[in-house]
Amino acid sequence: MAVTGVGNRIARRPVPAATASCVRPLHHQRHGGESKVGSCSGRKQRGGCFPGPKAARGEAGADPEEVKRLSAENAELRARIKELEAFIEREEAFHVASAEAAVEQQLPGAVEVAAEPVDFDSIPLPTPSDEKPFWESIPVRTLSATSGSGGAPAKPDGFKLNVVHLTAEMAPLAKVGGLGDVVTGLARSCTARGHDIEIILPFYECIDEDLLEDFKFEFDFDCPKGCEWDGSFQVGSLKTQVFTATCEGIKMVLLRPDWGGDCNIFKGGRVYAGSYNETEAYLYFCRAGLEFLKVSGRQPDVIHLHEWQTSAAAMLYWEIYNKDGLHKPRVVLTIHNMDNTGECRAEEFMATGMLGDAFNTVEKALDERTIGHNPERLSLLKGGVVYSNAVTTVSPTYAVETSTGGGGWLSGTLAEYQQKYHGILNGIDDVMWDPSSDLYLPCAFSKDDLSGKYFLQRYLRSGLGLEDPASDDGSGNNRKPLVVCITRLVPQKGIHLIRHAIWQTVKQGGQFVLLGSGHADGDFRHLAENDFKDHDQVKLILGYSEALSHFLFAAADIVLVPSIFEPCGLTQMIGMRYGALPVVRRTGGLADTVEDEVTGFTFDGTDEGSLDVALNKAIDWHRTRASKWEEIAVSNMAADFGWSRSATMYLDLYRSL
């Protein structure tokens, strides 16, 4: 079927007979025979098909009730150990609050941490010569799984929806960028409000199974999959294993292909850039996710897709599954970033078990940039836009930008379907990112008492080897601004502006700390090893550490986000929650969240001079308008950037379908 209309329901016209039967029947027994893709010949330990000891896998000889009891005790003990480790490290600063209320309401349990008066002199300052960097010497953080500051359970809505997210990322299991944080934040917020939310995620080999609770193998199923055989593509099947678990209080389904034979999909030490073909892998995952819903008998209200990796599921759903028993769901696609539109040859689409020729038209998924080429190509993201009931992106401004030329060649498609295209601003996890209960930090602070923030500036400077310009009155409230930039080092993030900002900050009398990694990090490595090696005003850290990012946000006076384009951006909101003022380029979600000289400082151009105007103003305000600076910082900390409002908008959208 092809999609011709917009709005709450998809208008469909018949598919030509030549494409209506593009999937050949499968001749494969569920537990016997061999597929041309490969099948599992035995049960393997961790890293193979069935991780864990025999009893945990439910094999012969184990008492199911005993297994269940032991698993529950193990999970409780593991959680308790983490709590005690955190408590022992910080008993001078925190106490652990009870989570009984959340448990009684059958909502995800919470560990709340409240700040107590702290003797800052009793906390030893780290040094660069310490055996381990200070950010690597902290216990694993235990997150609350409720939504909102302080871990208070959210009030259930007066209705209940069943929503399944199909995604390539989910924090903290498989996090590369903001996508993983968004999926977790939205799912947690909706779960806390009483909705039935489930995330379907690839079972990457690199996933840390210790982060999974109630982890168990469920069943196998045969997923249709195309493969090349004797020089031509044929449809076979790939045995797929289903595991269930909970993580961050959210129900999870993890799908793992049989790694027997020559299949290496989702194997490797990282979420992306593995040894497998990513296009093939995510096309298979789209088919596997839908096939799982079908064979398990699920009929969710909404299937929520994310990015190009899962866009093909919208195409497959309306062409195959909606007519084959999976009739209830409506489909929502969220575009987090248009950097990659999922370019795909028609024959590559065969990895789904369906010919890609069915979508190779301008009205469906043809990538217009390839018209006249040999071969022409599909765009999976375009196909997702065309076939989904609703399409969202992660800020109102980015929705306008991308449908009026800023979306490149996809702008025309987004403009055509603008009636179903919505901009919903992302939230941040206001439990994970809360300066009053952040277990990564040796002390807390809040909008009512910033003394902990000033101490953390001393702590960070000492640990990184930066000059400590603390004033003589001992308050720690110095007037040398600490500028922090936490980013991927890729052209989108304005790397030429970041490079310039380092020199400009030093010139203006400030300090600069960069935490970043990416394929465009070469210049920064040179600067770190030469110009700013052992510098007492600049520290360039090439890589990423979740723990260090918490320290940097907590200590920052200014958070720099000079992106060339930015669909939403989370760092400016996190920085504001920790009492920093952002300096941002006015684009996408940055324009929606930062107001010039009210909550931060903005600029419009992509040149160094435009950045200088905003950055110089910020540094000058910090130096000469201390009371005004603190007033803005406190106001920023009080702003609501959590998921509650955004989740409401998503739930309203779901109901409208």
LUMTI-171404 format. One line per 2 residues: their letters; for each residue x, y, z of C-alpha. Coordinates in steps of 0.02 Angstrom, whole numbers, plus 50000, padded with zeros to 5 digits. Layout:
! LUMTI-171404
A	X,Y,Z | ...
This chain:
! LUMTI-171404
MA	50000,50000,50000 | 50055,50177,49974
VT	50014,50319,50090 | 49923,50463,50010
GV	49846,50557,50154 | 49892,50636,50320
GN	49809,50652,50488 | 49753,50525,50614
RI	49733,50377,50497 | 49832,50328,50343
AR	49741,50333,50177 | 49797,50186,50074
RP	49779,50136,49893 | 49799,49958,49827
VP	49972,49893,49787 | 49997,49835,49607
AA	49985,49647,49589 | 50167,49635,49538
TA	50221,49687,49712 | 50082,49615,49817
SC	50164,49446,49840 | 50345,49494,49854
VR	50386,49378,49999 | 50403,49195,49956
PL	50340,49063,50080 | 50463,49003,50209
HH	50503,48817,50211 | 50583,48806,50381
QR	50533,48708,50536 | 50536,48804,50699
HG	50653,48685,50788 | 50728,48585,50648
GE	50816,48597,50482 | 50939,48729,50429
SK	50908,48904,50366 | 51018,48981,50234
VG	51061,49117,50360 | 51116,49006,50502
SC	51043,48932,50659 | 51095,48901,50839
SG	51163,48727,50867 | 51181,48736,51055
RK	51163,48840,51211 | 51309,48953,51248
QR	51369,49049,51397 | 51375,49239,51410
GG	51409,49318,51241 | 51317,49175,51155
CF	51134,49129,51151 | 51086,49094,51331
PG	51190,49189,51459 | 51195,49144,51642
PK	51202,48985,51747 | 51092,48835,51714
AA	50972,48872,51854 | 50946,49050,51791
RG	50910,48982,51618 | 50776,48865,51681
EA	50859,48707,51613 | 50814,48532,51667
GA	50842,48493,51851 | 50805,48666,51919
DP	50650,48701,52026 | 50562,48848,51940
EE	50499,48920,52105 | 50672,48906,52183
VK	50748,48989,52030 | 50624,49131,52044
RL	50658,49155,52230 | 50847,49152,52209
SA	50839,49273,52063 | 50736,49395,52166
EN	50855,49382,52314 | 51005,49407,52200
AE	50929,49563,52124 | 50888,49634,52296
LR	51063,49599,52363 | 51146,49676,52210
AR	51042,49833,52225 | 51076,49843,52412
IK	51264,49828,52388 | 51262,49975,52267
EL	51161,50078,52391 | 51280,50040,52534
EA	51434,50080,52430 | 51362,50250,52386
FI	51311,50282,52566 | 51481,50239,52639
ER	51569,50354,52515 | 51458,50500,52556
EE	51388,50480,52731 | 51458,50652,52769
AF	51347,50728,52637 | 51196,50619,52604
HV	51072,50497,52679 | 50973,50366,52586
AS	50785,50389,52594 | 50657,50249,52596
AE	50584,50183,52434 | 50441,50087,52517
AA	50305,50203,52452 | 50355,50174,52272
VE	50364,49986,52298 | 50192,49980,52380
QQ	50117,50070,52232 | 50202,49947,52115
LP	50294,50091,52036 | 50482,50079,52003
GA	50577,50091,52167 | 50673,50247,52210
VE	50829,50286,52308 | 50816,50465,52365
VA	50964,50561,52429 | 50944,50719,52529
AE	51082,50843,52561 | 51143,50870,52739
PV	51257,51009,52801 | 51432,50975,52738
DF	51600,51017,52814 | 51689,51056,52652
DS	51858,51060,52740 | 51835,50876,52782
IP	51827,50826,52599 | 52002,50800,52529
LP	52037,50883,52363 | 52100,50771,52221
TP	52257,50806,52122 | 52312,50763,51944
SD	52446,50649,52018 | 52320,50536,52106
EK	52330,50352,52059 | 52158,50362,51979
PF	52068,50516,51912 | 51941,50575,52040
WE	51794,50538,51926 | 51845,50355,51914
SI	51847,50331,52102 | 51661,50338,52136
PV	51535,50196,52159 | 51405,50153,52029
RT	51258,50270,52038 | 51087,50202,52086
LS	50953,50293,51988 | 50778,50327,52046
AT	50653,50261,51922 | 50516,50384,51962
SG	50487,50546,51871 | 50516,50714,51949
SG	50633,50792,52074 | 50649,50699,52236
GA	50583,50539,52162 | 50400,50572,52203
PA	50286,50451,52109 | 50191,50532,51968
KP	50002,50537,51976 | 49926,50405,51860
DG	49828,50470,51711 | 49643,50434,51694
FK	49676,50324,51543 | 49800,50188,51499
LN	49895,50164,51337 | 50004,50020,51279
VV	50156,50089,51187 | 50302,49992,51115
HL	50462,50085,51072 | 50571,50009,50936
TA	50743,50089,50953 | 50928,50064,50923
EM	50977,50151,51087 | 50918,50156,51266
AP	51015,50232,51412 | 51109,50163,51502
LA	51108,49994,51412 | 51152,50054,51239
KV	51188,50240,51240 | 51289,50332,51109
GG	51206,50503,51107 | 51049,50594,51160
LG	50935,50466,51076 | 50964,50342,51216
DV	50926,50473,51350 | 50767,50529,51263
VT	50697,50353,51244 | 50730,50314,51427
GL	50663,50481,51491 | 50502,50472,51391
AR	50472,50289,51431 | 50505,50313,51617
SC	50391,50463,51629 | 50248,50374,51541
TA	50275,50216,51644 | 50267,50316,51806
RG	50099,50386,51750 | 50026,50211,51738
HD	50046,50173,51553 | 50105,50005,51488
IE	50270,50047,51405 | 50392,49922,51329
II	50557,49952,51240 | 50616,49831,51105
LP	50805,49844,51087 | 50937,49745,50993
FY	51032,49630,51111 | 51203,49700,51070
EC	51349,49593,51125 | 51419,49744,51218
ID	51268,49764,51332 | 51311,49750,51517
ED	51189,49620,51581 | 51221,49676,51760
LL	51110,49826,51721 | 50962,49711,51686
ED	50840,49655,51819 | 50721,49506,51805
FK	50822,49452,51654 | 50764,49292,51570
FE	50755,49201,51404 | 50578,49184,51337
FD	50575,49093,51170 | 50643,49078,50994
FD	50554,49126,50835 | 50601,49123,50651
CP	50615,49296,50577 | 50598,49312,50388
KG	50761,49373,50315 | 50830,49389,50140
CE	51003,49329,50099 | 51114,49311,49948
WD	51123,49130,49888 | 51213,49072,49732
GS	51221,49249,49663 | 51038,49292,49693
FQ	50934,49351,49841 | 50817,49226,49922
VG	50703,49230,50072 | 50748,49120,50217
SL	50736,49146,50404 | 50849,49188,50548
KT	50818,49112,50718 | 50793,49253,50841
QV	50801,49240,51030 | 50687,49342,51142
FT	50743,49400,51314 | 50643,49506,51436
AT	50704,49614,51579 | 50678,49779,51665
CE	50800,49924,51665 | 50774,50094,51746
GI	50602,50029,51795 | 50554,50005,51612
KM	50502,49841,51534 | 50624,49781,51402
VL	50622,49656,51259 | 50794,49616,51189
LR	50807,49529,51020 | 50964,49433,50976
PD	50995,49345,50810 | 51068,49171,50813
WG	51256,49195,50808 | 51285,49020,50741
GD	51350,49000,50565 | 51416,49161,50490
CN	51292,49285,50569 | 51379,49426,50663
IF	51236,49552,50676 | 51251,49657,50836
KG	51417,49578,50885 | 51562,49687,50939
GR	51621,49796,51081 | 51518,49950,51036
VY	51337,49989,50991 | 51386,50056,50820
AG	51541,50030,50713 | 51538,49844,50741
SY	51598,49714,50618 | 51425,49696,50541
NE	51333,49791,50404 | 51224,49916,50498
TE	51096,49935,50359 | 51069,49748,50353
AY	51066,49737,50543 | 50932,49868,50572
LY	50825,49810,50426 | 50826,49638,50506
FC	50788,49717,50676 | 50636,49808,50605
RA	50566,49645,50538 | 50610,49552,50697
GL	50523,49681,50807 | 50361,49669,50708
EF	50371,49479,50696 | 50395,49471,50885
LK	50237,49574,50913 | 50143,49458,50797
VS	50201,49291,50868 | 50182,49350,51048
GR	50003,49408,51016 | 50036,49588,51068
QP	49922,49724,51002 | 49994,49888,51067
DV	49903,50051,51039 | 50059,50133,50969
IH	50223,50076,50895 | 50345,50219,50922
LH	50495,50216,50805 | 50656,50314,50821
EW	50775,50374,50684 | 50819,50292,50519
QT	50869,50130,50604 | 50688,50084,50640
SA	50598,50182,50502 | 50578,50027,50393
AA	50460,49956,50524 | 50328,50084,50471
ML	50344,50026,50291 | 50336,49841,50337
YW	50193,49867,50457 | 50074,49941,50328
EI	50130,49830,50186 | 50129,49663,50281
YN	50083,49657,50465 | 49927,49767,50471
KD	49848,49644,50348 | 49917,49493,50439
GL	49840,49504,50612 | 49935,49649,50691
HK	49791,49768,50657 | 49776,49882,50808
PR	49935,49988,50820 | 49960,50161,50748
VV	50138,50212,50705 | 50236,50363,50769
LT	50410,50406,50705 | 50526,50525,50797
IH	50667,50608,50701 | 50807,50650,50821
NM	50935,50705,50691 | 50935,50710,50501
DN	51121,50683,50482 | 51086,50507,50419
TG	50930,50471,50316 | 50962,50285,50299
EC	51016,50270,50118 | 50982,50095,50057
RA	50987,50002,49890 | 50827,49914,49842
EE	50914,49746,49848 | 50983,49784,50023
FM	50804,49803,50084 | 50789,49617,50050
AT	50866,49594,50223 | 50689,49620,50287
GM	50628,49471,50184 | 50535,49591,50067
LG	50588,49663,49900 | 50634,49847,49908
DA	50564,49877,49734 | 50393,49900,49815
FN	50453,50065,49890 | 50560,50129,49747
TV	50448,50274,49695 | 50452,50460,49735
EK	50284,50443,49824 | 50354,50312,49942
AL	50538,50301,49988 | 50645,50345,49837
DE	50790,50458,49881 | 50765,50599,49756
RT	50951,50638,49756 | 50982,50474,49665
IG	50853,50494,49526 | 50938,50446,49363
HN	51080,50357,49452 | 51115,50175,49427
PE	51055,50112,49544 | 50930,50231,49622
RL	50918,50215,49809 | 50790,50215,49947
SL	50789,50328,50100 | 50727,50232,50250
LK	50693,50393,50347 | 50587,50459,50204
GG	50491,50295,50199 | 50460,50311,50386
VV	50393,50487,50364 | 50276,50434,50224
YS	50210,50278,50308 | 50193,50336,50490
NA	50029,50402,50560 | 50122,50541,50648
VT	50299,50608,50639 | 50383,50708,50775
TV	50549,50794,50797 | 50630,50851,50956
SP	50593,51038,50962 | 50466,51157,50885
TY	50598,51264,50801 | 50684,51113,50722
AV	50516,51058,50652 | 50497,51227,50566
ET	50678,51231,50508 | 50674,51056,50432
ST	50510,51081,50339 | 50563,51248,50265
GG	50731,51204,50189 | 50836,51157,50341
GG	50797,50974,50314 | 50892,50972,50150
WL	50815,50865,50016 | 50691,50793,50143
SG	50614,50965,50174 | 50493,50939,50030
TL	50428,50776,50102 | 50411,50851,50276
AE	50318,51001,50205 | 50201,50885,50109
YQ	50158,50793,50269 | 50164,50944,50384
QK	49989,50910,50452 | 50057,50755,50540
YH	50229,50830,50581 | 50250,50897,50758
GI	50392,50975,50857 | 50394,50916,51039
LN	50536,50979,51146 | 50639,50845,51232
GI	50651,50841,51419 | 50798,50793,51528
DD	50800,50659,51660 | 50774,50768,51813
VM	50814,50623,51929 | 50980,50578,51849
WD	51022,50763,51828 | 50983,50837,51998
PS	51119,50934,52092 | 51028,50907,52257
SD	51041,50717,52244 | 51180,50679,52121
LY	51276,50529,52187 | 51421,50560,52071
LP	51465,50714,52172 | 51549,50725,52344
CA	51425,50859,52399 | 51256,50924,52349
FS	51191,51097,52311 | 51026,51178,52263
KD	50953,51343,52209 | 50933,51386,52394
DL	51116,51355,52435 | 51254,51367,52304
SG	51398,51339,52424 | 51414,51159,52363
KY	51433,51220,52184 | 51573,51338,52232
FL	51662,51198,52326 | 51644,51084,52175
QR	51730,51215,52069 | 51879,51206,52187
YL	51868,51016,52186 | 51867,51005,51996
RS	52006,51132,51973 | 52114,51040,52097
GL	52083,50872,52015 | 52117,50937,51839
GL	52268,51043,51885 | 52187,51211,51848
ED	52229,51370,51943 | 52113,51400,52091
PA	52069,51586,52093 | 51959,51573,52249
SD	51932,51740,52335 | 52012,51779,52501
DG	51846,51779,52594 | 51841,51589,52579
SG	51671,51583,52494 | 51741,51501,52340
NN	51633,51620,52238 | 51772,51679,52123
RK	51756,51789,51971 | 51859,51686,51848
PL	51724,51598,51745 | 51740,51414,51711
VV	51681,51379,51532 | 51635,51198,51498
CI	51599,51113,51332 | 51536,50933,51333
TR	51506,50875,51156 | 51535,50758,51011
LV	51677,50825,50906 | 51592,50823,50737
PQ	51559,50966,50615 | 51376,50983,50669
KG	51434,51040,50840 | 51529,51190,50773
IH	51704,51123,50804 | 51787,51276,50727
LI	51693,51384,50851 | 51740,51271,50997
RH	51923,51281,50947 | 51913,51470,50937
AI	51820,51481,51104 | 51964,51397,51195
WQ	52085,51536,51145 | 51955,51673,51168
TV	51910,51615,51343 | 52092,51621,51398
KQ	52113,51791,51316 | 51964,51856,51413
GG	52030,51790,51579 | 51925,51633,51596
QF	51959,51446,51607 | 51904,51314,51482
VL	51871,51127,51499 | 51824,51017,51351
LG	51757,50840,51365 | 51727,50770,51193
SG	51761,50637,51064 | 51723,50608,50882
HA	51798,50585,50711 | 51847,50769,50699
DG	51951,50773,50858 | 52122,50788,50772
DF	52148,50974,50803 | 52098,50956,50985
RH	52220,50814,51012 | 52357,50924,50942
LA	52307,51066,51057 | 52299,50950,51208
EN	52472,50877,51174 | 52556,51042,51130
DF	52483,51215,51162 | 52382,51167,51316
KD	52483,51025,51388 | 52492,51049,51578
HD	52407,51218,51557 | 52337,51295,51716
QV	52188,51377,51627 | 52136,51245,51499
KL	52104,51058,51507 | 52057,50962,51350
IL	51996,50785,51385 | 51971,50681,51228
GY	51848,50543,51267 | 51690,50527,51368
SE	51650,50489,51549 | 51475,50496,51618
AL	51543,50528,51792 | 51658,50670,51737
SH	51514,50751,51642 | 51419,50766,51807
FL	51568,50853,51888 | 51587,50971,51742
FA	51404,51022,51738 | 51407,51048,51927
AA	51562,51158,51921 | 51525,51256,51762
DI	51487,51441,51761 | 51459,51439,51573
VL	51408,51294,51461 | 51455,51318,51278
VP	51345,51243,51140 | 51392,51327,50972
SI	51306,51199,50859 | 51284,51235,50674
FE	51117,51147,50690 | 51043,51064,50844
PC	50877,50970,50838 | 50855,50992,51026
GL	51011,50984,51132 | 51014,50922,51311
TQ	51177,50996,51374 | 51110,51174,51385
MI	50962,51114,51489 | 51071,51006,51603
GM	51191,51151,51625 | 51049,51267,51674
RY	50985,51140,51801 | 51158,51142,51880
GA	51166,51332,51891 | 51266,51370,51734
LP	51222,51498,51602 | 51228,51433,51423
VV	51310,51518,51275 | 51224,51445,51121
RR	51198,51472,50937 | 51014,51514,50908
TG	50956,51361,50811 | 50836,51217,50838
GL	50804,51171,51019 | 50938,51292,51077
AD	50827,51434,51018 | 50679,51357,51109
TV	50767,51342,51277 | 50888,51490,51294
ED	50835,51673,51295 | 50971,51801,51268
EV	51020,51898,51425 | 50876,51814,51519
TG	50929,51633,51541 | 51093,51638,51445
FT	51176,51713,51292 | 51140,51679,51108
FD	51214,51719,50938 | 51158,51687,50759
GT	51307,51677,50643 | 51424,51532,50612
DE	51580,51642,50614 | 51702,51672,50756
GS	51654,51855,50773 | 51472,51810,50809
LD	51527,51689,50944 | 51643,51819,51020
VA	51500,51941,51049 | 51402,51816,51154
LN	51551,51736,51242 | 51633,51902,51285
KA	51468,51967,51353 | 51447,51812,51462
ID	51624,51827,51533 | 51601,52013,51564
WH	51434,51986,51653 | 51513,51853,51762
RT	51654,51971,51810 | 51555,52132,51836
RA	51376,52081,51878 | 51397,51947,52011
SK	51227,51969,52095 | 51135,51970,51928
WE	51232,51816,51874 | 51182,51720,52029
EI	51001,51777,52010 | 50995,51703,51834
AV	51083,51545,51890 | 50957,51516,52029
SN	50812,51552,51911 | 50881,51428,51784
MA	50894,51294,51919 | 50710,51319,51962
AD	50652,51298,51780 | 50561,51138,51735
FG	50654,51044,51599 | 50591,50873,51654
WS	50492,50750,51549 | 50320,50780,51623
RS	50263,50915,51502 | 50340,50832,51349
AT	50268,50662,51399 | 50095,50741,51409
MY	50114,50804,51231 | 50166,50632,51170
LD	50022,50548,51261 | 49899,50673,51185
LY	49972,50635,51014 | 49957,50447,51043
RS	49774,50466,51092 | 49736,50572,50938
L	49784,50428,50823
